[in-house]
Amino acid sequence: QVQLVESGGGSVQSGGSLRLSCAVAGYTYSLQCMGWFRQAPGKERVMVATIEIDGNTRHANSVKGRFTISQDNAKNTLYLQMNSLKPEDTAMYYCAAAYSTYACRSIQPTSFGYWGQGTQVTVSS
């Protein structure tokens, strides 16, 4: 079992920055893929960024150049640095984990078996 707890969300003005954190606990040794997803009201949950065990990252086109996913294995923590935030970035952000690198390649929420409770990010214009 894996437990994921997000933090760092909040309300910022357009152009501002936030850093989300995801604390990972439990049986973490075989995790191969971690990711950040977001879901706005009335919309589907979509991939924001993923990172594989070897450090390979993927970022959605909508956030490339503004968001950066990273991980600190010593602290068992996943991060999402979000810069130049826009109102359209407003959503609930979720941390996710999978035991297979396929999850990172598929970027589909259904490929991830473990989820955090989410942290709200609100960007005002």
Salt bridges, closest charged atoms under 4 A:
GLU52 OE2 - ARG58 NH1 2.76
ASP89 OD1 - ARG38 NH1 2.88
ASP89 OD2 - ARG66 NH1 2.75
